[in-house]
Amino acid sequence: MAYSNEFLLSLYTKMIRIRKFEETILELEKSGQFFGLYHLYIGEEAVAAGVCANLRNDDFITSTHRGHGHCIAKGADVKKMMAELFARQTGYCKGLGGSMHIADFSVGMLGANGIVGGGYNIAAGSALASWITGGKQVSVCFFGDGASNRGTFHEALNMAALYKLPLVYVCENNEYAASTATAKSTCITRISERAKAYGIPGMTVDGNNVLEVYEAAGYLVDRARRGEGPALLECLTYRHFGHVRGDAQRYRDQQEVEERKKNDPLVSFRTMVLENNLVSEEQLANEEKEAADEIINAVSEARLAPEPEDCQLFENLYVYEEGEGAVQ
């Protein structure tokens, strides 16, 4: 398949924006300027970028605890994201939600989720809404290899298959569920094989190859949009850092990590487009600089933004008042 220079640059732009965002968080934390819990998406950028390149603004996605890449790929505002991570009022959750609760309904991002496997049924719900109303929106649910062993996985796929919902489940198989290797927790080699139980397509692709992800996701998204039902896409990838900040990573050998890093999706893509004269070095450098400048500006604005006030702790809460018989 032939791709235009503009399209290839757009994929690189998405991946480099994600990478710069995550690297900036890491550096801020190392220098003592940033606090809080976060899960880095470095090494998995090709999955979010490749899948979301097939989606319209009004399509929906659900994310995971490792959700920054999904947010950025779907079009979320990096300034609001950074402000949220800095716990500022200008953040997506007014500084009260943090990394794992970013959502932006205006771009179809239904939310990151601290509950493992928590996005399955939310995505099924948004797909069901599209099915009921006759809309053409497609829902995509991102999840990890470990989450595929949750009961909600099977419940959601069964319902989606039963009603032929416009839904694509995307497994980001990074080989580890927190600190447990997939081979030690999952009885099959390819998670995509589970699609057979529900009579839906299952595909496995190289999750470090953004074009391979894009083409496979494009086929399944188009299929869902035509009313042909859901599918399961497994993207084989690898996270370059630990499960979460402070992870000592005793469960995997450092030599393994360094070997997997040789398949860095950004480096591979960069090499491919340059060797084939599809994109110039100058164009890539410009995208890298723009991404870096954008993230620097986001950090600067976040630092200057006001922190939440104490009274905000009681906003958006449901409280039952005795005697009134009403929930407020």
ChimeraX attribute file (.defattr): number of C-alpha atoms within 10 A of each C-alpha:
attribute: neighborCount
match mode: 1-to-1
recipient: residues
	/A:1	4
	/A:2	4
	/A:3	9
	/A:4	10
	/A:5	14
	/A:6	11
	/A:7	11
	/A:8	17
	/A:9	18
	/A:10	15
	/A:11	22
	/A:12	24
	/A:13	20
	/A:14	24
	/A:15	30
	/A:16	23
	/A:17	24
	/A:18	30
	/A:19	23
	/A:20	20
	/A:21	27
	/A:22	20
	/A:23	17
	/A:24	18
	/A:25	20
	/A:26	15
	/A:27	12
	/A:28	14
	/A:29	14
	/A:30	11
	/A:31	8
	/A:32	8
	/A:33	11
	/A:34	16
	/A:35	14
	/A:36	11
	/A:37	12
	/A:38	21
	/A:39	19
	/A:40	25
	/A:41	24
	/A:42	24
	/A:43	24
	/A:44	29
	/A:45	30
	/A:46	33
	/A:47	34
	/A:48	28
	/A:49	27
	/A:50	27
	/A:51	28
	/A:52	28
	/A:53	21
	/A:54	17
	/A:55	22
	/A:56	13
	/A:57	14
	/A:58	15
	/A:59	20
	/A:60	25
	/A:61	31
	/A:62	28
	/A:63	30
	/A:64	24
	/A:65	23
	/A:66	23
	/A:67	26
	/A:68	29
	/A:69	26
	/A:70	26
	/A:71	28
	/A:72	21
	/A:73	25
	/A:74	24
	/A:75	16
	/A:76	22
	/A:77	15
	/A:78	22
	/A:79	21
	/A:80	23
	/A:81	29
	/A:82	29
	/A:83	28
	/A:84	25
	/A:85	27
	/A:86	25
	/A:87	27
	/A:88	26
	/A:89	20
	/A:90	21
	/A:91	26
	/A:92	26
	/A:93	21
	/A:94	18
	/A:95	24
	/A:96	19
	/A:97	15
	/A:98	22
	/A:99	26
	/A:100	21
	/A:101	19
	/A:102	25
	/A:103	23
	/A:104	19
	/A:105	13
	/A:106	12
	/A:107	18
	/A:108	23
	/A:109	26
	/A:110	23
	/A:111	23
	/A:112	25
	/A:113	20
	/A:114	16
	/A:115	11
	/A:116	18
	/A:117	25
	/A:118	21
	/A:119	28
	/A:120	25
	/A:121	19
	/A:122	18
	/A:123	28
	/A:124	26
	/A:125	17
	/A:126	24
	/A:127	29
	/A:128	21
	/A:129	15
	/A:130	20
	/A:131	18
	/A:132	10
	/A:133	8
	/A:134	10
	/A:135	12
	/A:136	16
	/A:137	23
	/A:138	29
	/A:139	32
	/A:140	31
	/A:141	24
	/A:142	27
	/A:143	26
	/A:144	24
	/A:145	25
	/A:146	23
	/A:147	21
	/A:148	21
	/A:149	16
	/A:150	13
	/A:151	10
	/A:152	17
	/A:153	18
	/A:154	17
	/A:155	13
	/A:156	19
	/A:157	27
	/A:158	18
	/A:159	16
	/A:160	26
	/A:161	20
	/A:162	14
	/A:163	13
	/A:164	20
	/A:165	29
	/A:166	33
	/A:167	34
	/A:168	30
	/A:169	30
	/A:170	24
	/A:171	25
	/A:172	23
	/A:173	25
	/A:174	21
	/A:175	18
	/A:176	21
	/A:177	18
	/A:178	17
	/A:179	16
	/A:180	13
	/A:181	16
	/A:182	19
	/A:183	11
	/A:184	9
	/A:185	13
	/A:186	14
	/A:187	10
	/A:188	11
	/A:189	9
	/A:190	15
	/A:191	22
	/A:192	22
	/A:193	17
	/A:194	17
	/A:195	21
	/A:196	11
	/A:197	11
	/A:198	17
	/A:199	14
	/A:200	20
	/A:201	17
	/A:202	21
	/A:203	18
	/A:204	19
	/A:205	20
	/A:206	16
	/A:207	28
	/A:208	25
	/A:209	23
	/A:210	27
	/A:211	21
	/A:212	18
	/A:213	26
	/A:214	22
	/A:215	17
	/A:216	19
	/A:217	30
	/A:218	18
	/A:219	11
	/A:220	26
	/A:221	26
	/A:222	15
	/A:223	18
	/A:224	23
	/A:225	19
	/A:226	12
	/A:227	16
	/A:228	17
	/A:229	21
	/A:230	34
	/A:231	29
	/A:232	26
	/A:233	25
	/A:234	28
	/A:235	29
	/A:236	21
	/A:237	25
	/A:238	23
	/A:239	22
	/A:240	17
	/A:241	17
	/A:242	19
	/A:243	19
	/A:244	15
	/A:245	15
	/A:246	10
	/A:247	12
	/A:248	12
	/A:249	15
	/A:250	9
	/A:251	13
	/A:252	14
	/A:253	9
	/A:254	11
	/A:255	9
	/A:256	9
	/A:257	15
	/A:258	11
	/A:259	10
	/A:260	15
	/A:261	15
	/A:262	10
	/A:263	17
	/A:264	21
	/A:265	25
	/A:266	22
	/A:267	12
	/A:268	14
	/A:269	21
	/A:270	17
	/A:271	12
	/A:272	13
	/A:273	17
	/A:274	13
	/A:275	11
	/A:276	9
	/A:277	11
	/A:278	16
	/A:279	18
	/A:280	15
	/A:281	12
	/A:282	9
	/A:283	12
	/A:284	18
	/A:285	11
	/A:286	12
	/A:287	18
	/A:288	19
	/A:289	15
	/A:290	15
	/A:291	21
	/A:292	19
	/A:293	13
	/A:294	17
	/A:295	23
	/A:296	16
	/A:297	15
	/A:298	19
	/A:299	23
	/A:300	14
	/A:301	16
	/A:302	24
	/A:303	16
	/A:304	10
	/A:305	16
	/A:306	14
	/A:307	19
	/A:308	16
	/A:309	10
	/A:310	7
	/A:311	7
	/A:312	12
	/A:313	10
	/A:314	9
	/A:315	7
	/A:316	8
	/A:317	7
	/A:318	9
	/A:319	10
	/A:320	10
	/A:321	10
	/A:322	8
	/A:323	6
	/A:324	8
	/A:325	8
	/A:326	9
	/A:327	9
	/A:328	10
